[in-house]
Amino acid sequence: MSEKLSREDLARLVAQDIQPGSFVNLGIGQPTSVSNYLTAEQDITLHTENGMLGMGPEAHGDEADQDLINAGKVPVTEVPGASYFHHADSFAMMRGGHLDVCVLGAFQVSATGDLANWHTGAPDAIPAVGGAMDLATGAKDVYVMMSLFAKDGTPKLVPDCSYPLTGVGCVTRVYTNDAVFLLTPEGVRVRETFGTTLEELQSKMDIKLLPPTE
């Protein structure tokens, strides 16, 4: 049994799972770090909703340019052939089904793939759905990166979301530092676990977990 994944290891795993040649959007927060682990051989083209196609890894030190940022305002680099365009054109790409994968964070994901990632209902929270709704419905595959359990220990992969939904039935995979889950027509299947077992996870969760396929 391997150890629980670090945030860096989780980002590396997601990057490895993206099919070569894909057009991909990385959401604000933890998903942004996936860009640091994509390889040139994968030939992945990164899209950012503020109007760039051909985004490279995060920029650090002298290479950072505050006029060259992703949707989360993080300085990024560009790859050869990168292009820039109007915000409306960027959303047309998202809504038009031109993205193969988007990677988003989440507050909750339901067993049937519903996504809640823009508002918890807390009185001091600032609701901001941004482009997540467009990405969730427009991308061919929606991967979620999140912690499996909230600070109070309750699972975030649930039978039904209690928070306002971003998209319905859109999530296909959930990546956490405890396990990777595949959301299939048969149910929630555990692809692999990290630092825990299927039985231990099942005892902490309110949904039926299917074992890995042989």
LINVEN-V126616 format. One record per pair of residues at least 6 apart in sequence whose C-alpha atoms are under 7 Angstrom apart, sorted by the first residue. I is the first residue (numbers start at 1). GAP is how many residues later the second one is. Records with the same first field share a line. If there is no record, write none. Layout:
BEGIN
I: GAP ; GAP
END
This chain:
BEGIN
1: 193 ; 194
2: 192 ; 193
3: 191 ; 192
4: 173 ; 174 ; 190 ; 191
5: 172 ; 173 ; 189
6: 171
10: 167
11: 22 ; 23
12: 22 ; 25
14: 20
15: 19 ; 22 ; 23
20: 22 ; 23 ; 24
21: 21 ; 22 ; 23
22: 22 ; 23 ; 78
23: 21 ; 22 ; 23 ; 24 ; 76 ; 77 ; 78
24: 21 ; 22 ; 23 ; 75 ; 76 ; 77 ; 78
25: 21 ; 22 ; 23 ; 76 ; 77 ; 78
26: 6 ; 76 ; 77 ; 78
27: 76 ; 77 ; 78
28: 43 ; 44
30: 75
31: 72 ; 73 ; 74 ; 114
35: 21 ; 22
36: 21 ; 22
45: 8 ; 9
46: 7 ; 8 ; 9
47: 6 ; 7 ; 8
48: 22 ; 23
49: 22 ; 38 ; 41 ; 42
50: 20 ; 21 ; 37 ; 40
51: 33 ; 34 ; 35 ; 36 ; 39
52: 31 ; 32 ; 33
53: 29 ; 30 ; 31
54: 24 ; 25 ; 27 ; 28 ; 29
55: 21 ; 22 ; 23 ; 24 ; 27
56: 20 ; 21 ; 22 ; 23
57: 19 ; 20
58: 17 ; 18 ; 19
59: 16 ; 17 ; 18
64: 11 ; 12
65: 10
66: 9
68: 7 ; 8
69: 6 ; 7
70: 6
94: 40 ; 41 ; 44 ; 45
95: 39 ; 43
96: 42
97: 41 ; 42 ; 43
99: 40 ; 41
100: 39 ; 40 ; 41
101: 38 ; 39 ; 40 ; 41
102: 33 ; 37 ; 39 ; 40 ; 41
103: 39 ; 40 ; 41 ; 42
104: 39 ; 40 ; 41
105: 12 ; 39 ; 40 ; 41
106: 9 ; 10 ; 11 ; 38 ; 40
107: 9 ; 10 ; 49
108: 7 ; 8 ; 9 ; 48 ; 49 ; 53
109: 6 ; 7 ; 47 ; 48 ; 49 ; 52
110: 47 ; 48 ; 49 ; 50 ; 51
111: 46 ; 47 ; 48 ; 49 ; 72 ; 76 ; 77
112: 57 ; 71
113: 55 ; 56 ; 57 ; 58 ; 59 ; 70
114: 51 ; 53 ; 54 ; 55 ; 56 ; 57
115: 50 ; 51 ; 52 ; 53 ; 55 ; 56
116: 45 ; 47 ; 48 ; 49 ; 50
117: 49
118: 9 ; 10 ; 11 ; 48
119: 8 ; 44 ; 45
120: 43
121: 42
132: 34
133: 33 ; 34
136: 6 ; 31 ; 34
137: 30 ; 33
141: 31
142: 28 ; 29 ; 30 ; 31
143: 28 ; 29 ; 30 ; 31
144: 29 ; 30 ; 31
145: 29 ; 30 ; 31
146: 29 ; 30
147: 29 ; 30
148: 7 ; 8 ; 9 ; 28 ; 30
149: 6 ; 7
150: 6
155: 50
158: 48 ; 49
159: 47 ; 48
172: 10 ; 11
173: 8 ; 9 ; 10
174: 6 ; 7 ; 8
175: 6
177: 17
178: 15 ; 16 ; 17 ; 18
179: 11 ; 13 ; 14 ; 15
180: 10 ; 11 ; 12 ; 13
181: 7 ; 8 ; 9 ; 10
182: 6 ; 7 ; 8 ; 9
183: 6
187: 23
188: 21 ; 22
189: 20 ; 21 ; 22 ; 23
190: 19 ; 20 ; 21 ; 22
191: 21
192: 20
202: 7
END
